[in-house]
Amino acid sequence: MTINEALQIVIAEDDNEVNLARQDLAFSKLAQSTGQAEYDEIDRLLAVYVLRLTQAEAKLSPELTSAQLLQVGLIECFRLGMRTQRKIDHPDAATTMFWRSDKTPV
C-alpha cells in the first residue's frame, strides 16, 4: 500500500468519526477528550522540533515563502508521525528514512 492509498483510507475513517461526533453527543465528548489528550502529549515535543527544522530550512533556503515553510513543517509532521507509528508498532527496531527502500544508508 502506498502512502497516498493509506492516507485516503485514513481520511475516510477520520471523516466517519467526525460525522459520528456531529450526530452523537456521547461519542463527541469521548472524541474530544481523547483528541485533547493526544494533542497535549504531541505538543510537548513536536512543535519545538518542527520549529527547529523549519528554521534550519529557512536558513538553507532563504527564498522560501512563509507558505512554503509551513508546507515543509506540515510534511515533517506527517513524516515524523509515520515514523513514530512504526516505532510504536516495533519498539525494538530502529526507525529510518529508508524504511521502504532496498537502499542502505552509507
VORO-676220 format. One record per atom (N, C-alpha, C): residue in one letter; atom name; x, y, z. Coordinates in pm, 1 decimal. Each point is the difference from the previous one (the first is absolute). Layout:
// VORO-676220
R   r    a         px         py         pz
R   A   CA          X          Y          Z
...
END
This chain:
// VORO-676220
R   r    a         px         py         pz
R   M    N       85.1     -117.2        0.0
R   M   CA      -85.1      117.2        0.0
R   M    C       89.9      123.8        0.0
R   T    N      -35.3       95.5      -81.5
R   T   CA       77.3      124.1       -5.3
R   T    C      -44.2       93.6      112.0
R   I    N       80.4      103.7       24.0
R   I   CA      -37.2       99.8      100.3
R   I    C     -131.7       65.1      -39.3
R   N    N      -16.5       36.2     -127.6
R   N   CA     -123.9       65.1      -43.3
R   N    C     -121.1      -91.3       14.2
R   E    N       15.5     -128.2      -29.8
R   E   CA     -111.9      -93.1       17.1
R   E    C      -40.0       -9.0      147.5
R   A    N       99.5      -13.7       86.0
R   A   CA      -28.3       -7.1      143.1
R   A    C      -62.5      130.7       48.4
R   L    N       51.4      111.4      -47.8
R   L   CA      -51.8      130.2       41.5
R   L    C     -146.5       17.2      -40.1
R   Q    N      -35.3      -44.7     -119.7
R   Q   CA     -139.6        8.9      -43.7
R   Q    C      -91.5      -79.3       94.1
R   I    N       44.0     -117.9       39.6
R   I   CA      -80.3      -83.2       89.8
R   I    C      -10.9       66.2      136.7
R   V    N      111.1       51.3       50.9
R   V   CA        0.3       65.1      131.0
R   V    C      -88.8      123.9       -1.1
R   I    N        4.7       77.8     -106.9
R   I   CA      -85.7      118.8      -11.6
R   I    C     -147.2      -40.6        3.8
R   A    N      -35.6     -105.6      -71.7
R   A   CA     -139.2      -46.9        0.1
R   A    C      -41.2      -46.0      139.2
R   E    N       88.8      -72.5       69.2
R   E   CA      -30.7      -45.4      135.3
R   E    C      -15.3      118.4       95.2
R   D    N       88.0       97.7      -13.6
R   D   CA       -8.1      119.6       84.5
R   D    C     -128.6       77.2      -28.5
R   D    N      -34.5       14.5     -127.0
R   D   CA     -125.6       66.9      -36.2
R   D    C     -119.1      -70.8       62.6
R   N    N        2.0     -132.4        1.2
R   N   CA     -108.4      -76.8       61.9
R   N    C      -10.9       30.9      148.9
R   E    N      114.1        8.9       68.2
R   E   CA       -3.0       32.7      143.1
R   E    C      -50.5      141.6       24.1
R   V    N       40.4       93.5      -85.4
R   V   CA      -48.0      138.4       12.5
R   V    C     -151.1        3.9      -19.4
R   N    N      -49.8      -70.7     -100.0
R   N   CA     -144.9       -3.1      -24.2
R   N    C      -73.9      -64.0      117.4
R   L    N       57.1     -106.4       55.8
R   L   CA      -61.8      -64.4      115.1
R   L    C       -2.3       95.2      119.3
R   A    N      108.5       74.6       18.1
R   A   CA        5.4       97.0      110.8
R   A    C     -105.4      108.6      -15.8
R   R    N      -32.0       35.4     -122.4
R   R   CA     -103.7      100.5      -24.4
R   R    C     -139.6      -52.9       32.4
R   Q    N      -14.3     -131.9       -4.9
R   Q   CA     -132.4      -60.8       19.0
R   Q    C      -21.6      -54.7      140.6
R   D    N      107.4      -27.9       72.6
R   D   CA      -10.7      -69.7      127.9
R   D    C       78.9       76.6      105.5
R   L    N      -70.4       61.4       94.3
R   L   CA       63.4       84.8      100.3
R   L    C       99.3      -77.7       86.8
R   A    N      -35.6     -120.7       40.7
R   A   CA       89.9      -80.2       84.1
R   A    C      129.1      -31.9      -75.8
R   F    N      -13.7      -37.7     -126.5
R   F   CA      118.8      -27.6      -81.0
R   F    C       82.2      127.1      -17.9
R   S    N      -68.5      112.2      -20.2
R   S   CA       67.9      127.4      -17.5
R   S    C       85.1       34.4      121.7
R   K    N      -55.1      -17.9      118.7
R   K   CA       73.7       29.6      123.3
R   K    C      119.7      -92.7       15.5
R   L    N      -19.5     -127.1      -29.3
R   L   CA      110.1      -95.9        7.3
R   L    C      109.4       35.5     -100.8
R   A    N      -40.0       33.2     -122.0
R   A   CA       97.0       35.8     -104.0
R   A    C       77.8      125.5       38.6
R   Q    N      -70.1       98.5       57.5
R   Q   CA       67.7      123.7       41.0
R   Q    C      102.2      -25.4      109.4
R   S    N      -35.1      -79.0       99.9
R   S   CA       94.4      -25.3      108.8
R   S    C      118.2      -84.1      -47.2
R   T    N      -28.5      -98.2      -85.1
R   T   CA      107.6      -83.1      -54.1
R   T    C       92.3       83.0      -87.8
R   G    N      -58.4       80.9      -87.1
R   G   CA       79.9       85.2      -88.0
R   G    C       82.3      100.4       77.9
R   Q    N      -58.6       61.7      103.1
R   Q   CA       73.2       99.2       79.5
R   Q    C      117.9      -64.0       71.4
R   A    N      -18.2     -120.3       50.7
R   A   CA      110.3      -70.0       67.1
R   A    C      114.5      -25.4      -98.5
R   E    N      -34.1      -38.8     -123.0
R   E   CA      104.3      -19.2     -101.4
R   E    C       67.3      131.8      -34.7
R   Y    N      -78.5      106.4      -18.1
R   Y   CA       57.5      131.7      -30.9
R   Y    C       96.9       42.3      109.5
R   D    N      -39.8      -16.7      125.7
R   D   CA       85.3       39.5      111.5
R   D    C      132.5      -76.9       -3.1
R   E    N       -8.9     -129.8      -25.2
R   E   CA      121.5      -82.4       -4.2
R   E    C       88.8       39.3     -117.1
R   I    N      -59.0       16.4     -116.3
R   I   CA       75.3       34.3     -120.8
R   I    C       64.3      137.8       14.3
R   D    N      -72.8       93.6       58.8
R   D   CA       46.1      138.3        7.8
R   D    C      124.1       17.0       87.0
R   R    N       25.4      -94.3       88.9
R   R   CA      115.9       12.0       88.1
R   R    C      131.7       -1.9      -76.4
R   L    N        6.2      -66.7     -111.9
R   L   CA      126.8      -16.7      -69.9
R   L    C       -5.0       39.4     -147.3
R   L    N     -108.0      -32.5      -66.8
R   L   CA       -5.5       16.0     -145.0
R   L    C       15.9      145.0      -44.7
R   A    N      -70.7       92.1       62.6
R   A   CA        4.3      139.7      -44.7
R   A    C      142.5       55.7        4.7
R   V    N       71.9      -28.5      105.9
R   V   CA      137.0       50.2       14.4
R   V    C       90.5      -60.6     -107.7
R   Y    N      -13.3     -130.4      -23.6
R   Y   CA       85.0      -66.8      -97.9
R   Y    C      -29.3       50.5     -141.6
R   V    N     -126.3       11.2      -35.0
R   V   CA      -36.6       45.1     -134.4
R   V    C       40.3      145.7      -20.5
R   L    N      -11.6       81.1      102.6
R   L   CA       47.1      138.0      -10.1
R   L    C      149.6        2.8      -29.7
R   R    N       75.0      -82.6       67.7
R   R   CA      144.5       -9.0      -25.2
R   R    C       29.1      -41.5     -143.7
R   L    N      -75.1      -97.6      -50.0
R   L   CA       19.0      -44.7     -138.5
R   L    C      -31.8      110.1     -100.0
R   T    N     -110.6       70.1       20.1
R   T   CA      -37.9      104.5      -96.0
R   T    C       93.1      119.5        9.8
R   Q    N       51.9       30.5      117.7
R   Q   CA       98.4      107.9       11.5
R   Q    C      127.5      -36.3      -75.5
R   A    N       41.6     -124.0       10.2
R   A   CA      118.4      -44.6      -73.7
R   A    C      -24.8        7.4     -150.1
R   E    N     -118.0      -41.0      -43.6
R   E   CA      -35.3        6.1     -142.0
R   E    C       -1.7      144.4      -49.1
R   A    N      -50.4       91.3       82.2
R   A   CA       -4.6      141.0      -37.2
R   A    C      140.7       56.3      -18.0
R   K    N       94.9      -44.7       81.9
R   K   CA      139.3       45.9      -13.5
R   K    C       63.8      -58.4     -125.2
R   L    N      -32.4     -126.0      -30.3
R   L   CA       57.0      -66.2     -118.0
R   L    C      -61.2       53.0     -129.2
R   S    N     -126.8       36.5        5.4
R   S   CA      -72.8       45.7     -118.8
R   S    C      -74.1      129.3       33.1
R   P    N       70.6      112.5        9.7
R   P   CA      -63.5      124.5       43.3
R   P    C     -105.7       53.0      -96.5
R   E    N       -5.4      -53.6     -120.9
R   E   CA      -98.9       47.1      -97.2
R   E    C     -138.3      -61.4       22.2
R   L    N      -10.2      -96.9       89.6
R   L   CA     -128.8      -63.9       24.7
R   L    C      -96.8       98.2       65.0
R   T    N     -124.7       -5.7      -43.9
R   T   CA     -103.8       84.6       59.2
R   T    C      -48.9      -62.8      130.1
R   S    N      -75.9       76.3       76.0
R   S   CA      -58.2      -52.7      123.6
R   S    C      -88.7     -120.4      -29.1
R   A    N      -75.7        6.8     -109.3
R   A   CA      -87.1     -112.5      -36.5
R   A    C       82.2     -124.5      -31.7
R   Q    N      111.8       17.6      -67.0
R   Q   CA       85.3     -114.7      -32.6
R   Q    C       63.4      -57.7      126.3
R   L    N       39.2       87.4       93.1
R   L   CA       55.4      -49.0      126.4
R   L    C     -106.2      -72.1       81.9
R   L    N     -121.8       49.2       -4.4
R   L   CA     -109.8      -68.7       66.8
R   L    C      -18.4     -139.1      -59.6
R   Q    N        7.0       -9.1     -131.6
R   Q   CA      -13.4     -129.8      -65.8
R   Q    C      112.1      -94.1       43.6
R   V    N      122.2       50.4        9.6
R   V   CA      111.9      -81.9       48.3
R   V    C      -31.0      -52.0      140.5
R   G    N      -49.4       89.2       86.1
R   G   CA      -34.0      -40.7      135.9
R   G    C     -107.4     -107.0        3.0
R   L    N     -101.8       17.0      -82.6
R   L   CA     -108.9      -98.6       -3.9
R   L    C       48.6     -135.1      -51.2
R   I    N       82.6        2.7     -102.3
R   I   CA       53.9     -125.0      -53.6
R   I    C       86.4      -69.5      104.4
R   E    N       81.3       77.4       70.9
R   E   CA       84.1      -59.5      103.8
R   E    C      -84.8      -59.7      111.8
R   C    N     -108.6       67.9       36.7
R   C   CA      -91.2      -56.5      100.5
R   C    C      -54.8     -133.8      -47.3
R   F    N      -39.2       -4.7     -125.0
R   F   CA      -55.5     -123.2      -55.1
R   F    C      105.9     -110.8        1.1
R   R    N      120.4       32.4      -47.0
R   R   CA      107.9     -100.6       -3.8
R   R    C       33.7      -49.3      140.6
R   L    N        9.0       93.8       94.5
R   L   CA       28.9      -39.7      137.5
R   L    C     -112.4      -84.7       57.5
R   G    N     -123.7       30.9      -38.1
R   G   CA     -112.5      -80.1       45.5
R   G    C        7.8     -143.2      -50.6
R   M    N       34.2      -14.3     -126.9
R   M   CA       13.6     -135.6      -55.2
R   M    C      113.8      -74.6       70.4
R   R    N      109.6       70.1       19.7
R   R   CA      115.6      -62.3       63.5
R   R    C      -31.2      -36.3      145.6
R   T    N      -73.3       86.0       68.3
R   T   CA      -39.8      -26.6      137.8
R   T    C      -90.8     -122.2        6.5
R   Q    N      -93.1      -11.0      -95.2
R   Q   CA      -88.3     -116.1       -1.4
R   Q    C       79.2     -128.1      -22.4
R   R    N      101.3        5.5      -87.5
R   R   CA       83.6     -118.6      -19.8
R   R    C       71.9      -37.1      129.6
R   K    N       44.3      100.9       76.2
R   K   CA       67.5      -25.6      127.7
R   K    C      -98.2      -59.2      100.3
R   I    N     -122.3       51.1        4.1
R   I   CA     -101.2      -55.1       90.0
R   I    C      -27.8     -145.6      -36.4
R   D    N       -9.7      -27.8     -129.6
R   D   CA      -27.4     -136.6      -45.8
R   D    C      117.9      -94.6       20.3
R   H    N      121.9       52.7       -7.4
R   H   CA      122.2      -81.1       10.0
R   H    C      100.0       71.9       90.6
R   P    N      -24.3        0.5      131.3
R   P   CA       81.1       81.5       90.8
R   P    C      148.5      -36.2        3.1
R   D    N       34.7     -123.2      -32.5
R   D   CA      140.1      -40.2        6.8
R   D    C       75.9       25.2     -130.1
R   A    N      -70.8       38.6     -104.8
R   A   CA       65.1       24.2     -128.8
R   A    C       30.8      148.8      -14.9
R   A    N      118.3       28.0      -53.9
R   A   CA       36.5      139.2      -27.0
R   A    C      -86.4       52.5     -114.2
R   T    N      -37.4      127.3        7.5
R   T   CA      -72.3       60.3     -111.6
R   T    C      101.7       60.9      -94.7
R   T    N      -37.3        6.1     -125.6
R   T   CA       89.5       53.8     -101.5
R   T    C      -81.0       55.9     -114.8
R   M    N       55.6       98.3      -68.0
R   M   CA      -67.0       54.1     -117.8
R   M    C        2.4     -100.4     -115.4
R   F    N       78.1     -104.7       13.9
R   F   CA       12.6     -100.8     -106.1
R   F    C      -93.2     -118.4       22.1
R   W    N     -108.9       20.8       75.7
R   W   CA      -85.0     -109.6       43.9
R   W    C      -62.4      -80.2     -113.8
R   R    N      -21.1       57.9     -116.3
R   R   CA      -55.9      -81.1     -109.8
R   R    C       87.8        5.8     -122.9
R   S    N      126.7        0.4       26.0
R   S   CA       97.2        8.1     -107.1
R   S    C       90.0     -121.9        5.8
R   D    N       50.1      -40.3     -113.7
R   D   CA       99.0     -107.1       -1.3
R   D    C      139.7       57.8       18.4
R   K    N        7.4      131.4       20.4
R   K   CA      128.5       66.2       19.6
R   K    C       34.4       -0.5      148.7
R   T    N      127.5       -1.9       28.5
R   T   CA       44.2       11.4      138.1
R   T    C       78.3      129.2       14.1
R   P    N      -13.0       65.0      114.8
R   P   CA       73.1      125.0       19.1
R   P    C      150.1      -23.7       -0.1
R   V    N       73.0       94.7      -51.2
R   V   CA      147.3      -11.2       -5.6
R   V    C       57.9       58.8      126.2
END
